[in-house]
Amino acid sequence: MSESDIAFINPSSPFLVDQFVMPPLGIMYLSSYLKSKGIYTTIHDLAISDTTNNITNITNGSIPYAKYTAFTATTPQYPYALKAMKCLDNKDNSKYNNSETIKIIGGAHVSSFLSSQQDGWDVSVVGEGELALYQIVKNEKISNTVIVGKQIENLDSLPFPDREWNGFEKYHYKFNDYNATTAMTSRGCPYNCGFCFNMFGNKVRFMSPEKVIEEAKNIQKLGFDMIQYYDDTFTINKQRVVKIADGLKDIGMKYRCFVRANTVNNELLLKLKDTGCVEIGMGVESGSRKILDTIDKQITVEQCEKVIEYCHKIGLSIKIFLMVGLPGESYDTIEDTIKFIRKNKPDDYDIAIYTPFPGTDIWTNKDKNKYDIIFDRNSINYEKMFYKGIAGNYSSQVSTSHLTSDEIEKLRDYIDIDVRNEIA
């Protein structure tokens, strides 16, 4: 097939503090998979030359014609993807007359917001995209506007993400003095937190430890000395994690990973520390037992405290992730979270505002008695649905019977600024 049979487009993310930290692993996986099948692909990041309106790279003709143009988008990225797609559809655009290209949308947003196929896309790919995109390109026919991608059962069968595209070098993830990039070793999460939508499903599929180390060696050859593993929970299978950790130590690769309080013990935390883990991230969400029970987090405040305490003891940095505005949030539950931070003093924390997503239990069953949450499904501002963005741009899309949206925003900023300065 000729060059650019399929062009992958990563929309810009102007709501982020820095757009060039985390490379787009999703389309990098798709690109390498299709290349392994003899299909020529290109990846285009619209943020590289344009961080304002997301369309310069299209209107100036720098993206070559492709029979298929496939966009990825998180929910806050989606409005920018939509603008760019409409440029492709502009038959009067003499510089880039690509109105006949098959316009495909995939990624987290379309997998959650299934209605997005009504926005003018030719095809929406829900879930994992490797097999679905290959089917589209190979058959050169589109029988459905929405295609549900089949899951890859054997992750070892996948080629490593395409880290050779022109633009990958723009990404610069620095952790302390380490030059880092991202990777994933599993797909899926067995938990059912009320606030979370997981496009990979509840069945966890693992890459073998041997494959993980092989990829780490390849990443090392590219000049990186640290990997941020973006698995939902890196520590679900403890025996596997030990093998991976030992392998990373053997090749001298530092790493960072995410854990749950109920999937680690002191022995495993010490193993992580001793094999080059420079920090763990842990989702605490709230310092209130009431909130944790409401969202079905399946952890306790005490479990979280023990993990933080032991990390401090052995010198393993720990960053926790918190939210305000969850169902039932009140000044009392916010005070519980503040007390948790003051008491346990994590090395770092992120504090986000809860945003409801379709496909989650809270969205689907927001009128359940246990969910004290108020939001309008039809008026949510997608561009404000980011987890971590520029200070001052946070906007609450929800309220509870105890807190207004404005109060939730102010409380987030108070925890982010005042409480942080207090424990520094």
C-alpha positions in Angstrom: 0.0 0.0 0.0 1.2 3.6 -0.6 2.3 6.0 2.0 -0.2 7.4 4.4 -2.9 4.9 3.9 -4.0 5.9 7.3 -3.1 9.2 9.1 -3.4 9.2 12.8 -4.3 12.6 14.3 -3.7 13.6 18.0 -5.7 16.8 18.8 -4.0 19.5 20.8 -4.8 19.8 24.5 -4.5 23.5 25.4 -6.1 23.0 28.8 -3.0 21.1 30.0 -0.1 22.8 31.8 2.3 21.1 29.3 1.0 19.3 26.2 4.3 17.5 25.5 4.8 15.3 28.6 2.8 12.2 27.8 3.0 10.9 24.2 -0.2 9.5 22.7 0.3 5.8 23.5 -3.1 4.8 22.1 -2.4 5.8 18.5 1.3 4.8 18.8 0.0 1.2 19.5 -2.4 1.4 16.6 0.3 2.7 14.2 2.8 -0.1 15.1 0.1 -2.7 14.8 -1.0 -1.7 11.4 2.6 -1.3 10.2 3.2 -4.9 11.3 0.3 -5.9 8.9 2.0 -4.1 6.0 -0.2 -0.9 6.2 1.7 2.4 6.0 0.8 4.9 8.7 1.7 8.4 9.7 1.1 10.2 13.0 0.4 13.9 13.2 0.2 15.8 16.5 -1.7 19.0 16.0 -0.3 20.5 19.1 3.3 20.6 17.8 2.9 23.7 15.6 -0.4 25.0 16.9 -1.5 25.2 20.6 -4.4 27.6 20.1 -7.0 26.5 17.6 -5.8 23.0 16.7 -6.3 23.3 12.9 -3.2 25.0 11.4 -1.6 21.6 10.6 -4.6 20.7 8.5 -5.4 24.0 6.8 -1.8 24.6 5.8 -1.6 21.3 4.0 1.2 19.7 6.1 -0.8 16.5 6.6 -0.7 14.4 3.4 -3.9 12.9 1.9 -4.8 9.6 3.4 -7.6 7.3 2.5 -8.4 7.0 6.2 -7.9 9.7 8.8 -8.2 8.4 12.4 -8.5 10.8 15.3 -8.1 9.9 19.0 -9.6 12.0 21.7 -10.1 12.2 25.4 -13.3 14.0 26.5 -11.7 17.5 26.9 -9.8 16.9 23.6 -13.0 16.1 21.7 -14.1 19.6 20.8 -10.7 20.2 19.2 -10.9 16.9 17.3 -14.3 17.9 16.0 -13.0 21.3 14.8 -10.1 19.6 13.0 -12.4 16.9 11.4 -14.6 19.6 10.0 -11.6 21.2 8.3 -11.1 17.9 6.5 -14.7 18.0 5.3 -14.3 21.5 3.8 -14.5 20.9 0.0 -13.5 24.5 -0.6 -10.2 24.1 1.2 -7.8 24.3 -1.8 -4.7 23.6 0.3 -6.1 20.4 1.8 -8.9 18.9 -0.2 -9.3 15.8 1.8 -13.1 15.7 1.9 -13.2 12.2 0.6 -11.1 10.7 3.4 -12.8 8.3 5.7 -13.0 10.1 9.0 -12.6 7.8 12.0 -12.9 8.7 15.7 -11.6 6.5 18.6 -10.3 6.8 22.1 -11.7 7.3 25.5 -14.3 9.9 24.6 -16.1 8.0 21.9 -15.9 4.8 23.9 -17.8 6.5 26.7 -20.0 9.0 24.8 -21.4 6.7 22.1 -23.5 9.6 20.7 -20.4 11.2 19.1 -20.9 9.3 15.9 -23.7 11.7 15.1 -21.2 14.6 14.8 -20.2 13.8 11.3 -17.7 11.0 11.7 -17.8 8.2 9.2 -16.8 5.6 11.7 -16.6 5.5 15.5 -14.4 2.8 17.0 -15.4 1.9 20.6 -12.9 0.2 22.9 -9.6 -1.2 21.6 -8.8 -0.2 18.1 -6.2 -2.5 16.7 -8.4 -5.3 15.3 -11.2 -2.9 14.3 -8.9 -0.6 12.3 -7.3 -3.5 10.6 -10.7 -4.8 9.6 -11.7 -1.4 8.2 -8.5 -1.0 6.1 -8.3 -4.6 5.0 -11.9 -4.9 3.9 -12.1 -1.3 2.6 -15.8 -1.4 3.4 -17.7 0.2 6.2 -20.9 -1.6 7.1 -21.4 0.0 10.5 -20.9 3.6 11.6 -20.0 2.2 15.1 -17.6 -0.6 15.4 -16.9 -2.2 18.8 -13.2 -3.3 18.8 -12.4 -6.8 20.0 -10.0 -7.1 22.9 -6.5 -8.3 22.4 -6.2 -11.4 24.6 -2.5 -11.9 24.2 -0.7 -8.6 24.8 2.6 -10.2 23.9 1.4 -10.5 20.4 1.3 -6.7 20.0 4.3 -4.9 18.6 5.7 -2.2 20.9 4.2 1.4 20.4 5.5 3.3 17.5 8.2 5.5 19.0 9.8 6.4 15.7 7.2 8.9 14.4 8.3 12.5 13.5 7.2 14.4 16.6 7.8 11.8 19.4 11.1 13.6 20.1 9.1 16.7 21.1 7.9 15.0 24.3 9.9 15.6 27.4 8.9 13.9 30.6 11.4 14.8 33.3 11.2 13.2 36.7 13.8 14.5 39.1 16.9 14.1 36.9 15.6 11.2 34.9 14.6 11.3 31.2 11.3 9.4 31.2 8.7 8.1 28.8 5.5 6.1 29.2 4.5 2.5 28.7 1.7 0.0 29.6 2.1 -3.6 30.6 -1.6 -4.6 31.0 -5.1 -3.6 30.0 -8.2 -3.7 32.1 -9.2 -3.2 35.7 -11.1 -5.7 37.9 -12.7 -3.0 40.1 -15.9 -1.1 39.6 -15.5 2.3 41.2 -18.6 4.3 40.7 -16.8 7.3 39.1 -14.6 5.3 36.6 -15.1 4.3 33.0 -12.5 1.8 31.8 -12.5 1.3 28.0 -10.4 -1.8 28.4 -13.0 -3.6 30.5 -12.9 -5.6 33.8 -10.8 -8.5 32.5 -7.2 -7.8 33.1 -4.8 -9.0 30.4 -1.1 -8.9 31.1 2.1 -8.6 29.1 4.6 -11.2 30.2 7.5 -10.0 32.4 9.9 -11.0 29.6 8.1 -8.8 27.1 8.0 -5.9 29.6 11.7 -6.1 30.0 12.3 -6.4 26.3 10.3 -3.2 25.8 12.3 -1.5 28.6 15.5 -2.4 26.8 14.2 -0.9 23.6 13.2 2.3 25.5 16.6 2.4 27.0 18.2 2.4 23.5 16.2 5.5 22.7 18.0 7.4 25.5 15.5 7.0 28.4 16.5 6.0 31.9 13.0 5.9 33.5 9.6 4.6 32.6 6.2 5.8 33.8 4.0 2.7 33.7 0.4 3.7 33.1 -1.4 0.5 34.0 -4.5 1.2 36.0 -3.0 -0.9 38.8 0.5 -2.2 38.3 0.5 -4.4 41.4 -2.5 -6.6 40.9 -0.4 -9.7 40.3 2.3 -9.6 42.9 4.5 -12.5 41.5 4.5 -10.9 38.1 5.5 -7.5 39.5 8.4 -9.0 41.4 9.8 -10.5 38.1 9.3 -7.2 36.3 10.9 -5.3 39.1 14.0 -7.6 39.3 14.3 -7.4 35.5 14.2 -3.6 35.5 16.9 -3.5 38.3 19.1 -5.8 36.2 19.1 -3.4 33.2 19.3 -0.3 35.4 15.9 1.2 34.4 14.2 3.4 37.0 10.4 3.4 37.0 7.2 4.8 38.5 3.9 3.0 38.7 0.4 3.1 40.1 -0.9 1.0 43.0 -4.0 0.4 45.0 -3.9 0.4 48.8 -5.4 -3.1 48.8 -2.9 -4.6 46.3 0.4 -3.9 48.1 2.0 -4.9 51.3 5.2 -3.9 53.0 7.2 -6.7 51.4 6.1 -5.6 47.9 6.7 -1.9 48.6 10.2 -2.7 49.7 10.8 -4.7 46.6 9.7 -1.7 44.4 12.0 0.6 46.3 15.0 -1.7 46.1 14.6 -2.3 42.4 14.6 1.3 41.2 11.0 2.5 41.7 11.4 6.2 42.3 7.7 6.9 43.2 4.4 5.2 43.4 1.0 6.8 42.7 -2.0 5.8 44.7 -5.7 6.7 44.2 -7.1 7.6 47.6 -9.9 9.8 46.2 -11.1 11.0 49.6 -10.2 11.0 53.2 -13.8 10.2 54.1 -14.8 6.6 54.7 -18.4 7.6 53.8 -17.3 8.8 50.4 -15.1 5.8 49.7 -18.0 3.4 50.6 -20.5 5.4 48.4 -18.2 5.2 45.3 -17.5 1.5 45.9 -13.7 2.1 46.0 -13.1 -1.1 48.0 -10.4 0.4 50.1 -10.3 2.0 53.5 -8.7 5.1 54.8 -6.6 3.0 57.2 -5.2 1.0 54.3 -4.1 4.2 52.6 -2.5 5.5 55.7 -0.5 2.3 56.3 0.9 2.5 52.7 1.9 6.1 53.1 3.5 5.4 56.5 5.6 2.5 55.2 6.6 4.5 52.1 7.9 7.2 54.4 9.7 4.6 56.5 11.6 3.1 53.6 12.1 6.3 51.6 9.8 5.5 48.7 8.2 8.7 47.4 4.4 8.5 47.2 2.0 10.7 45.3 -1.7 10.4 46.0 -4.7 11.3 43.9 -7.8 13.0 45.4 -11.1 14.4 44.2 -13.7 16.8 45.5 -17.3 16.9 44.5 -18.0 13.2 44.7 -21.5 12.0 45.6 -22.4 13.0 49.1 -19.6 15.6 49.4 -20.0 18.1 52.2 -17.9 20.4 54.3 -17.5 17.5 56.8 -16.2 15.1 54.2 -13.9 17.7 52.7 -12.6 18.3 56.2 -11.9 14.5 56.4 -9.8 14.8 53.3 -7.9 17.8 54.6 -7.2 16.0 57.9 -6.0 13.0 55.9 -3.4 15.2 54.0 -2.3 17.0 57.2 -1.9 13.8 59.1 -0.2 11.6 56.5 1.8 14.3 54.5 2.2 12.5 51.2 5.2 13.5 49.2 2.9 15.0 46.6 -0.8 15.0 45.6 -3.1 15.9 42.8 -6.6 17.3 43.7 -9.2 17.1 40.9 -12.9 17.9 40.6 -15.1 15.0 40.1 -16.6 14.9 36.6 -19.4 12.4 35.6 -18.7 10.3 32.6 -21.2 8.1 30.6 -20.7 4.4 31.2 -20.0 4.9 34.9 -22.4 3.8 37.6 -22.8 7.4 39.0 -23.8 8.6 35.5 -26.2 5.8 34.8 -27.7 5.7 38.3 -27.4 9.2 39.5 -30.9 9.1 41.0 -30.0 6.2 43.2 -30.6 6.9 46.9 -26.9 6.4 47.7 -25.8 9.0 45.1 -26.2 12.6 46.4 -25.1 14.2 43.2 -26.6 16.9 40.9 -25.6 17.4 37.3 -27.3 17.9 33.9 -26.2 15.3 31.4 -27.1 17.6 28.5 -25.1 20.7 29.6 -21.7 19.4 30.7 -18.9 21.4 29.2 -16.6 18.8 27.7 -13.7 21.2 27.5 -13.7 21.5 31.3 -13.7 17.7 31.8 -10.0 17.4 32.4 -8.4 15.6 35.3 -5.4 17.9 35.6 -5.1 21.3 34.0 -4.0 24.9 34.3 -4.7 26.5 37.7 -7.8 28.8 37.5 -9.4 26.8 34.7 -11.0 24.2 36.9 -14.8 24.2 36.7 -17.2 22.0 38.6 -19.9 20.3 36.6 -21.6 19.0 39.7 -23.1 19.9 43.0 -24.4 18.0 46.0 -27.2 18.8 48.5 -24.4 20.2 50.7 -22.1 22.0 48.3 -22.7 24.2 45.3 -20.5 24.1 42.2 -18.8 27.3 43.2 -18.1 26.0 46.7 -16.5 22.8 45.2 -14.2 24.9 43.0 -13.1 27.0 45.9 -12.5 24.0 48.1 -10.4 22.4 45.4 -8.2 25.5 45.1 -7.9 25.7 48.9 -6.7 22.1 49.2 -4.4 22.6 46.2 -2.8 25.8 47.3 -3.3 26.6 51.0 -3.2 23.0 52.4 -0.2 22.2 50.2 1.7 25.2 51.4 0.9 24.3 55.0 2.4 20.8 54.8 5.4 21.7 52.6 
